[in-house]
Amino acid sequence: MARPTSREAQFSSTLPASVRGVDRRSLLRGAIGAGALFGGAALLGACGSDTEPSASGGASAAAGPVKFGMNEAKGSGPAYERLAAMAAAYATKAGVEVTQNAVDHNTFQESINTYLQGTPDDVFTWFAGYRMAQFAENQLISDISDVWPIDGLSDAFKKSATAPDGKQYFVPVSYYPWAVFHRKSVFEKNGWTQPTTLDELNALMKDMQGKKITPFAFAAKDAWAPMGTFDILNMRLNGYDFHMELCQGKQKWDSAEVKNVFSTWATLLPYHQENSLGRTWQEAATSMANEECGMYLLGTFVVDGVPPEAQDDLDFFTFPTLDAAIGNDALDAPIDGFCVSAASDNQDAGKAFIKWLGSAEAADAGNNAASAPFIAANAGASTAKYGELQKKSAEVVQNAKSIAQFLDRDTNADLANTVITASLQEFIKNPSDIDGITASIQQQAASILG
């Protein structure tokens, strides 16, 4: 993508709160429903899917054949299974062909700008946040305001789909928190408890090392993965507002506050798996599942990298407090969903498909076909396949005071993909050059953001 124009340079300061971070109380009220939280066997009240399409957000008279770009490779696991099943269910329901273009996650994400400016599929998987709004600003995705409201999606989710021009460009399907995952049986066997402070975390990590267990699984071959560690350390040390202002170019990457984040990270790196630059997140998840590592900071999608027999043994905790004045009630909780490509010549069919993808019926089709469910954004979706992990994930998001999307979703795409990813990998290789790394990021951020 070309360097931002002057209009784009001002873009970060104009983003509404709904794009910068979704209000967690209204989001969870819409997704879960009053009084339904963890009071029974199901997290949400299940809703049948026998309604007519027009009542449930399903296919309309404009339904037609569509091409569906999926950010999961065929056979890659539950995430692919869910997307493929949703596409197949719509094809059957609407009586149309849905051509699936399944691409591995990293390739899809790293090539998205070229993809959207070439000959993209009609509908494609994407995320809420700055990058969705940036694509709207650059007219790479279509205004889909006419598909809203979508039954079962709350106003908070609609806000997450809204760009600064007040129009909707995105349909949410699921969300998940980032947290520290571990196997319950390993903690129980070793008498470990979930830490809530830095002192407790340090004691736990040292005990793990003493028992020949690497405290943290870690992967950096997936260039985006280390962003989760930066996000959480920045929010724990400097607070949510500072983190979002940094993403928007209102704070400096070479400031004392950001340098402190990297300094703190440097003290934690010896407790992480070595050679992370050659390891995928799935391989790191397997290391935790195999009890080679004690913990893993990742999103709830970690279950996709854990063998089915170990999934029920997973538990998690939010990253501990590092500054008592700031606490630990901020987290990343990205929202996933879909957009319609502006370059598509099949706009009506794309809109019919994307509206159905936001329905409870679509969420149920995906979860019923997958070995692990996602946490559905639609309040009417069945929770029959939810385990304790999914229920706890929703509870953690509800109790969070502040919610970020993720670093590569909360800031400019060029800055995230061409500067920050490389800089974080450079830091992992050479954690002593904090001054040089932060100065380089700031110089390029100033050029990109203005």
FIFI-446717 format. One record per atom (N, C-alpha, C, CB): x, y negated, z negated. Coordinates in steps of 0.2 Angstrom, whole numbers, plus 5000, padded with zeros to 4 digits. Each point is the difference from the previous one (the first is absolute). Glycine has a CB too. Layout:
XYZ...
This chain:
500450065000499649945000500449945000499150064994500749895010500449935000500049974993499749995012500849974987500049964994499449964999501350005001498549994993499349974998500049935003499950074990499649905013499949945002499949954994499550045011500549904989499949954995499350024996500749915006498850114998499450024997500050064996499449955009501050104993500150064996500549984994499850075011500649894990500549984994499649984994500949975008498549994994499649984994499550054998500149895004499950174999499550054999499950024993500250045012500449984985500050034993499749954995501050065003499049884998499749954995499350005001501049934999498750095006499349995001499650074999500349915008500150144990499650064999499650004994500950065005498549964995499550004995500250064995499149965007500650034987500250054994499850075002499849914992499750105013499850065002500550045004498849965000501650005003500550035004500750014996499549955010500650004985500650014996499950064995500249875002499250144995499950054996499350004998501149984995498650085005499350014999499850004992500050075011499549904987499850004994499850074997499649885002500850144993499950074999499350024997501250014998498549944998499450024997499450015005500449944990499650015015499450005005500250065004499849874999500850145003500150065004499850064997501049945005499250074989499850074997499250004998501250014996498549935003499350014999499750025007500049914991500250075014499750025007500250075001500149885004500550144995500250075002499850054995501049955005498850034989499950064995499249994997501250004997498649945002499349994998500049994992499650075010500049894988499949994993499850064996499849885002500650134992499850064996500250075003499149934996501250075009500250075003500750024999499249985009501249974987500750025000500150054995500349885002500050185000500250054997499550034994501249955002498250044999499550024995499850075002499749894998500450145007499850075002500550035004498849964999500950105004500550045005500249965006499450104996500249855006500249975006500249924999499350085006501149894997500249934999499549965003501250035000498549995006499549955003499450055000500849935007498650034994499450045001500050025007499449944992500650125010500050035007499449985003500750104997499449895010499449975004500050055006500149884996499350145006499950045006500149965006499250074994501049975011500149975007499650025005501150004997498250015001499550025005499649945003500050104994500349835004499649955003500149995007500149944989499550025014500149985007500649965001498850005002501650005004500649965001499949934998500350085008499249894994499949924999499949994993499549995011500350054985499949994993500750014996498850035001501650015001500650024997500649975003499550114996500549855008500649975003500350055006500249944989499350105014500350055004500049975007499650094993500449965012500149985007499349965003500850105002499349855002499549965003499950025007500249914992499350065011499950015007500649995005498849974998501749994999500649985003500550055000499849884998500150184998500550055000500250035006499550034989501249985012500250035006500750034999499449915006500950114999500750044999500549944997499750095009500749934987500549964997500750044999499149934994501450035006500750024998500249984993500349995013499950054983500149994993500750014999498950044997501549915001500750004998500050014992500349925009500150144990500150024993500750004998499050075001501149904993500749994997500250074996499849875000500050185002500250074997500150055006499449974989501250065011500150055005499650064999501249965002498650085004499650065000500450054995499549985012500150054984500350054995500449974994500050075010500049874989500449974995499850004993500349925009499050104990499850014994499349984999501149994996498650004998499349974998499849945004500150064989500449895011499849945003499850015007500849944993499650105011499850015007499450045000501250005003498750054993499450045000499449964999500650094995499449865000499449954999499849965006500450004988500149975016499949965005499850045006500949934997499450135004499750055006499350024999501250045002498649974991499450034999499549945001500450084992499749865006499649945001499949995007500449954990500150065014499949995008499650055003501149955000499050114997499650065003499349994998501050075000498849914994499349994998499749955003500350044989500049905013499749955004499850035007500649914993499950125010499950035007499450045000501250005002498750044993499450055000499449964999500750094995499349865000499449964998499849965006500350004988500249965015499849955005500050035007500549924993499750155008500050035006500549975005498850034998501749945000500549975004500750034999499449895000501150105004500750024999500449954996499950075011500449964984500549964997500750035001499149974991501349995013500750025001500549984995499749995012500650064984500449994995500749995002499350064993501049885005500749995001500450004993499749935011500550134987500350014994500849995000499150084997501149874999500749985000500350004993499849935011500850094988500350004993500049934997500750105003499249904991499849944996500649945001499450074992501249955008500549955000500149975007500650064991499349995014500149975007499449965002500650105003498849924994499449955001500149944997499350105000500949894994500149944996500549965003499650064990501049975012500549965003499949975007500850074992498849975011499849985007499449965001500650105004499149884991499349975000499949945005499850054988500749915011500049935004500050025008500649944990499950105012500050025007499450045002501350014999498550034997499450045001499449955002500450094992499549865003499449965001500049955006499950014988500749985014500149955006500150045006500649924992499450155008500050045006499350025002501150034997498850045003499450035001499750044995500350005012499549974982499850034994499450045001500649914993499350145002499350035000499549964998500650104997498849925004499449954998500049994993499350055009500750004987500049994992500650034997498850015000501549964995500650034997500049994993500749975011499750074986500150004992500449944998499950124999499949844996500449954998499949984992500049965012500249984986500049994993499749934999501050074998498749924996499849934998500649964998498950044996501049895003500549964998500349955005500350094993500349895006500249945005500150035007500649954990499650115011500250025006499450015004501050064996498449965001499450005004499849935002499650114993500549855002499849935002500449975005499649994988501150035012500449975005499950025007500950004991498950075009499850025007499449975002500550114997499049874999499449965002500249935002499350074992501249905005500249935001500350015007500249974988500250085014500350015006499650035006501050014993498350005005499550025005500250075003499749885003500650164992500250075002499450054998501249974999498450014997499450044998499449965000500750074992498749975009499449975002499649984994500050075010499649884990499549984995499550055000500249875002499750164993499450054999499549984995500850095003499149844996499549984995499350035002500749894999499250125007499350035002499950074997500049925010500550114988499850074997499950004993500750055008499449894989499849994993499349974999501349984997498450044997500250044994500050075002499649924992500850125005500150075000499750034994501050005008498550044992499750034994500550044996498950005006501249984987500450044996500749964999499450105004500749855000500749964999499849944997500550055010499849934984499849944996500349945003500050074990499849875007500249945002500849995000498949954997501350084997500850004999500350035006499950004988499950065014500350035006499949965006499850114995499649865006499949965006500649945000498750035000501449944994500549954999500750025002499349954991500850125008500750025002500050015007500150064989499449945015499950005007500049945003499550114999500549834997499949945003500749965001498950004994501249975012500549955001499949934998500350085010500249884990499949934999499449965003501250004997498750035009499449965004499350024998500850005010499250044985499450024997499650065003499949894997500550145008499750065004500350064998499849935009499850134992500350064998500350045006499150014992501550025007500450035005500250084998500449885003499350144991500350064997499450044997501249954998498850125002499550034996500450054995499250005010500749994984500450044995499750075000500249904993500250155005499850074999500250034994500150015012500549964985500350034994500549964996499850115005500349904989500549964997500450054995499349895001501350094996500350044996500549954996499950105007500349924987500549964996500750045001499149964991501449995008500750034999500150004993500449955010499950114988500250014993500550054999498849984997501450044997500650054999499650074999500849914995499350135009499850075000500450054997499449975010500450084987500450054997499550075000500849914994499550145004499750064999499850014993500650065009498849954989499850004993500450064996498949955003501150115001500350054996500849994999499250085006501149884998500749994998500149954994500350015013499349944987500049964994499850044994499749905007499850144993499850044994500550054998498849995004501550045001500650054998500649964997499650075010500549874992500649974997499849954994500550015011498949994987499849954995500049935002500450094992499549895014500149935002499349975000501050035007499049914992499349965000500149945005499750034988499849955015500049945005500349944996499050055007501549924996500349944997499549935001501250055001498849914995499749945001500449934999499050064996501749955002500449955000500750025003499549964989500949995012500750015004500450054995499949895006500150104988500450044995499750075000500249904993499250115008499750075000500250035007499149974992500949995013500250035007500750025000499149935005501350024992500850025000500150064996500249885001499550134993500150064996499750065004499949944990499650065013499750055004500550025006498849974997501449985007500550025005500650034998499649905006500750084988500650034997499950074998500449884996499050135001499950074998499950055006499449954990500350025016499950045006500750025003498949945002501650014998500650015002500450054996500049885005499950114988500350054996499850075001500149914992499350105011499750075001500150015008499249994990501249985013500250015007499449995005500950084996498749885002499449985005500149925002499250094994500849905012500149935003499449964998500750045009499349914987499449974998499549985005500749954991499650015015499549985005500250035006499949894994499650145010500050025007500049935003499450114999501049895007500149935004500150025007500449944989499350025015500150015007500049935004499450115000501149885004500049935004500150015007500549964990499550105013500050015007499449975003500750114999498749904997499449965002500149934998499350104999500949865006500249934998499649964995500550005011498850024990499549964996500050024992499349995011500950074988499950034993500449964995499950115005500749874995500349964995499649944998501150055004498549925001499649944998499650014994500049975012499750094987499650024994500449984994499450095006501249934993500549994994500149935000500550115001499649855004500149935000499449964997500850015009498650014994499449974998499950014992499550035012500550034986499950014993500549964995499450115003501249894999500549974996499949935000500850095002499049885004499949935000499449984996500549995011498950054990499449984996500150014992499450035010501050024988500250014993500449944997499950135002500649855002500549954998499849935001500950085002498749915003499949935002499249985000501150005007498550054993499350005000499750005007500149934990499250085011499750015006500049945004499350084995500649865002499949945004500749985003499149964992501550055005500649995003500150055006500549964989499350105010500150055005499649985006500250094992499249895008499649985005500349935004499050064995501249905001500349945002500750015004499549944990500950115008500650025003499850035007500650024989498950025011499750035006499849945005499750114994500049845004499849955004500549945002498950024995501749995002500549955001500049944996500050045011499749974983499949944996500650014994498749995002501650074997500550014996500650025004499250034990501449965008500650025003500350074999500249885000500050155005500350074999500750004996499450035010500949914991500749994996499949974994500650005011498850004986499949974993500350044995499049945004501150034990500250044994499550064998500649904996498850085005499450054999500150075004499249904997500950095010500150055004500650044999499349945008501350024991500650034998499950054994500649905005499050084990499950044994499750065002499949904993499650105012499750065002500550055003498949945002501550045002500550045003500550034995499949945011500350014984500550024994499750064996500449885000498950114999499750054996499950075004499449914994500550085012499950065004500750045000499149945008501550024993500650035000500250044994500449905007499350084987500150044994499650065000500249904994499350105010499550065000500250055006499149934996501350055009500250045005500450064998500049905007500450104988500450064998499550064998501049934997498450055001499550054998499550025006500049954989500250035017499650025006500450055004499549895000500250155004500350055004500549965005499050075000501649965000500549985005499850015007500950024991499549955014499950015007499349995002500950085000498849874997499349995002499949985007499849974988500750005015499949975007499950065005500749904997499450165001499950055005499450054998501250005002498449974993499550044998499349975001500750044991498850005011499349975001499650014994500150045012499449924988499650004993499750074999499749885002500150165003499850074999500550044997499349995010501350004992500650044997500149984993500550015011499449934987500149984993499450034996500649895004498850114999499450024996500150084999499349915005501050125000500250074999500550014994499750035012500849934988500550004994499650004993500949955008498650004992499750004994499550064998500049875002499750155004499650064999500450064998499249965009501450054993500550054999500449994993500150025012499749934984500349994994500749985000499250084995501149905011500649975001500149934997500250085010499249884991499949944997499449994996500649965010499550004985499549994995499449965002500850024992499349935012499549945001500149985007499949974988499650005015500049975007499549945000500350115005500049834996499649945001499750005008500749934991498750085010499750005006499349995000500950085004498749925001499349995000499750074999500049915008499350094991499750064999500050055005499249944993501050045013500150045006500650054999499549915007500850084987500650054998499750075001500549924992498850095006499850075001500050035006499249974992500949995014500150035006500650035001499349915005501250084991500750035000500150054995500449895005499150134991500150054995499650065002500149914991500250155008499650065001499450004997501150065002498349975001499450004997500050034993499550015011500950044988500050034993500349964994500150115006500249834996500349964995499649935000501150055002498449945002499649945000499649994994499950015012499850044985499650004994500449984994499250085005501549934996500549994994500249935000500450125001499449845004500349935000499649954995500350025012500149944986499749944996500449945001499650084991500249865007500449945001499949954994500050025013500549934987499949944996500249945004500250074989499549875009500349945003500749984997498849965001501650015004500649994998500149964994500350005012500150014983500049974993500149935000500450104996499549864999500149934999500749995000498949994993501449965010500749985000500049934996500250065011499349904989500049944997499349994996500849955009499250054984499450004996499549945002500750064991499649895011499649945002499650015007500849934994499450125010499750015006499650075000501049945006499250114990499650065000500150045006499249944992500350115008500150055006499350015003500950064994498749895007499350005002500049985007499549994989501050005015500049995007500350065004500249884998499550135008500350065004499849995007499850084990500549965014499950015007499450055001501249985003498350005000499450055002499849985007499650014987500750025018499949985007499350035002501250005002498549965002499350025003500250025008499349934992500550135010500150035006499350005004501050074996499149925011499450005004500150005007499449944991500250025013500050005007499949935003499650125000500749875006499949945004499850025007500849944993498950015011499950015007500549965004498850024998501650015007500549965003499649955005500850105000499549845000499849955004500150015007500249924991500350125011500150025007499650055003501249974997498450064998499650065003499449975004500250074990499749975016499449985004499450034998500849995009499250044985499450044998499849984993500550105006499449834994499849974994499450034996500649905005498850114999499450024997500150074997499349935008501050114996500150074997500450004994499850055012500849914988500450004995499749974994500949985008498649974992499749984994499550054998500149885004499650155000499550064998500450054996499249985010501450044992500450054997500249974993500450055011499949894989500349984994499549984994500949955007498550044995499449994995499950074997499549905006500550154998499850064997500650034996499350025010501349964992500650024996500049974993500650015010499049944989499949974993499550034996500549895005499150154998499450034997500250054995499349985010500250044985500150064995500150065004499449944991500250075014500050065004500750015003498849985003501549975000500750015002500550024995499749915009500250064985500550014995499950084997500049884997499450145003499850074998500350055005499049964994501050025013500250045005500850014999499049965008501349994991500750004999500250044994500149895005499650094989500250044994499850075000499949894994499650135009499750075000500550045004498849964999501650015006500450045004500750004998499349975009500949994986500750004998500250044993500049885006500650144994500250034994500049954994500750095007499449854994500049954994499649945003501150044996498449934999499649955002500349934999499150074997500749885007500149934998499549974996500649995011499549964986499549964996499749965004500750004990498650015012499649975005499949934998499550115004500549845000499849934999499250005000501049965005498750084999499250005000499750034994500150015012499549954984499750024994499650065001500049884996499750145010499650055000500350075002499249925004501550084996500350065002500050054994500849935008499250134994500050064995500750004997499250065007500749964986500650004996500150084998499949884996499850165008500050074998500850035000498850015005501649965000500750035000500549964996499750045011500049914985500549964996500250044994499449895004501350114995500350034994500149944995500550105007499849924988500249954995500449955002499950094992500649935013500449955003499749945003500850095001498749935003499649955004499649954995499950085010499849964985499649964995500449954996499250104999501449934999500449954996500349945004500350104993499849925014500249955004499549945001500750085006498749944994499549945001500049974993499350065008500749974986500049974994500649954999499550104995501149925007500649965000499949935004500750104998499049915008499949945004499549954997500250075010499349964987499549964996500349964994499150095004501349944993500349974994500649955002499750104993500549905013500649965002499749935000500650095007499849864990499849935000500149975007500349994988500350035015500249975007500250065005500349894994499450115012500250055005500349975006499050064996501649965006500349995006499950055005500949944994499150055013499950055005500750045001499149925005501450054996500750035000500449955004499550125000501249884999500449955003499949995007500850024991499250045013500049995007499349985003500950085001498649924994499349985002499949934997499650125000500849854995499849944997500549945003499750064990500749965015500449955003500150015007500649994990499749965014500150005007500350075002500149875000499650155006500250075002500849995003498850035003501449925000500749995002500450004994499749945010500150034985500549994994500050074996499749884999499750165001500050064997500450055003498949974996501050045011500350055004500749995002498850035004501449914998500649995002500549974995499549985011500350004984500449974995500050044993499949895006499650114991499950034993500250075000499149924997500650125008500250075000500750025000498950025006501549944999500750015001500449984994499849995012499949954985500449984994499950044994499849895004499650144995499950054994500550065001498849964999501250065007500450065002500849984999499150055008501149894994500749984998500149994993500049945011499550044985500150004993500150074997499349895000500350155002500150074998500750035001498850025002501549965004500650025002500649964996499650035011500249914987500549964997499749954995500750005010499150034984499649964995500449944997499350104998501449905003500449954997499949935004500850094996499049915010500049945004499349975000500850055007498949934987499449974999500049935003499850074990500749895009500049935002500050005008500649974990499850075013500050005007499350035003501250025000498550034997499450035003499449954999500450114997499649864997499449954999500149945004499950044989500749935012500149945004499850025008501049964992499250105010499850025007499350005001501050065001498649974994499350005001499749935000500050114994500249855001499749935000500249965006500150014988500550005015500149965006499550025006501249994996498750085004499650025006499249994998500950095003499049914990499349994999499849935001500150084991500449875008499849935001499949995008500749974990499750075014499949995007499450035003501250015001498650054996499450035002499349964997500750115001499349884993499449974997500049925000500050104992500649875009500049935001500049974993499350015010
